[in-house]
Amino acid sequence: MLEPERIVVNISINVFMMKRVLLVLLTLVSVFSFFSCGSSDATDTAVSEAPKKVIKWKLQSWASAGDATYEATVEFARMVEEASDGRLVISTYNAGAIIPAGKEFDAVIAGTVEAVHGAPGWSLGYFPGAVFYNNTVGGLTCNQQRMWLEYEGLELARKNYEPLGVHYVGRLTPHNAEVFAMSTKPLNSVEDLKGFKVRMGSAALNEIFARMGAAPVFMPGGEVYEATQRGIIDGFEYVTPSVNWGMGFQEVADYMYLSPSRAPTDDQALFVNLEVWNELPADLQVIVTNASFAVAEQYYVTEIVRDAEALISFEQYGTKIQKVPADIEALLSKTADAYYAELAAADPAYKEIYDSVMEWKKICNQFNIQ
């Protein structure tokens, strides 16, 4: 049995030891708390003060100075920068500013620029079926094209462009039916097409009009005015009335021929280098895609109003505005149908898209969707 004094001593020692242990524990907790709070504060400060990563793109448009479609390129870049809070900044350039006009698609494949805004028809050498994403004789209207893209056209485009190293984002500047042609000479019948030197915007149209007896050539839009003025070409096709007016074509061509037969719609689209696209964060991919769609709708509505105003301006200027003769339309339709059928028979990828477009057109006609 322990003596009372020893009990007191032991209790005192135990109490003393407990106090020491508690003191050590409290000290450790305080130190841990200090460093934890300090670390948290430092982390919070680092997060709040860390500069956001800014991605920069160069985007060249197919459009030359004075072409209204370039406005859409600029608006797209502005919208993306604003929606991304400055995380994606896109510098825009007119045709020819960085790479030669007409070579935009080659450049986006090579990565010379991160993105281009241009005609899908300019990529026919890589992907013949791209003609259905640009303009097609007797094809879909702008509204029908928009619905077809939602249905399966967008999926088909991306499936065919990605093996080329390009991501097809979507159309950026869709148009109403194009002006059939502007000309320095009258086109009264099929006979007037023989030897007619005409600028066409794609290899497909060049081939079709060559079969019709014309002498088609390809050239970028920025060269059309001077080529017409100097007599190098007799006429040209180039988008809608408002775009033609903005380019000053009333000064060099006396005749404007109207018909939706050659191009019920016409699209220029947004293409991004595939590697660049895959490196883009998912939320920025969504922003780019949504901005493209939003600008496309905005541009189309605005252009319709401008087209109506432009036709009045052409008439007041003295341009002779006429309908395309029926025999020219009939020959065009017959020639184009044969051309498309030939390519569909020889190219399964082309046929898949061709069949899809024709089936969608049939559905639209069934319900009178224009």
Sequence and secondary structure as in RCSB ss.txt:
>XXXX:A:sequence
MLEPERIVVNISINVFMMKRVLLVLLTLVSVFSFFSCGSSDATDTAVSEAPKKVIKWKLQSWASAGDATYEATVE
FARMVEEASDGRLVISTYNAGAIIPAGKEFDAVIAGTVEAVHGAPGWSLGYFPGAVFYNNTVGGLTCNQQRMWLE
YEGLELARKNYEPLGVHYVGRLTPHNAEVFAMSTKPLNSVEDLKGFKVRMGSAALNEIFARMGAAPVFMPGGEVY
EATQRGIIDGFEYVTPSVNWGMGFQEVADYMYLSPSRAPTDDQALFVNLEVWNELPADLQVIVTNASFAVAEQYY
VTEIVRDAEALISFEQYGTKIQKVPADIEALLSKTADAYYAELAAADPAYKEIYDSVMEWKKICNQFNIQ
>XXXX:A:secstr
   HHHHHHHHHHHHHHHHHHHHHHHHHHHHHHHHHHHHHHHHHHHHHHS    EEEEEEES  TT THHHHHHH
HHHHHHHHTTTSEEEEEE TTSSS TT HHHHHHHTSSSEEEE GGGGTTT GGGGGGS  TT   HHHHHHHII
IIIHHHHHHHHGGGTEEEEEEEEEESS EEEEESS   SGGGGTT EEEESSHHHHHHHHHTT EEEE  GGGHH
HHHHTTS SEE  S HHHHHHTTGGGT SEEEE SSS S EEEEEEEEHHHHHHS HHHHHHHHHHHHHHHHHHH
HHHHHHHHHHHHHHHHHT EEEE  HHHHHHHHHHHHHHHHHHHHH HHHHHHHHHHHHHHHHHHHTT  
